[in-house]
Amino acid sequence: MKVLLLAPERWTPILAKLIAFAGRHGDKRITASAIAKLRALDPEEDVDAGIAVATEDGELAGFAFALAQGERACIVVVRDDLRGRGIGCALLRALCVRYGRLSCTVAADNASSMQMCFKAGMTAVALQRGPTGKPTLRFEYGRSRN
């Protein structure tokens, strides 16, 4: 598996593929708002965005997208048949390295995504109500809490 942080000039040509991939492999857990932010991504305006992709045998295995260090959006999607191999964790780590800090939210009923965040070195810092009304954990990496 290879993980690559994409340069902004490579975002536009791959966006449609990433959005379709999220639709196929996101298990209906990716919010419409997060997909809309990915769809509207502008490399010239969204200088605080990052996209990491993972490939396996030359094929897309997963991707992660964050906007404003995850404060405005954070998505991780891994191909169904490749889950449980650390791909999501590697994608999150790539974004953590890119930003030095990162936040994301995970629905409390999504144990595998919570485990991915913990393995990536993130810390659960708050329980809040998510966009769908579900209890949601907020994870952070690289932020000191006073």
Summary of the structure (lengths in Angstrom):
residues: 146
radius of gyration: 14.1
end to end distance: 37.8
largest distance: 44.4
contacts: 432
relative contact order: 0.16
helix: 35%
strand: 32%
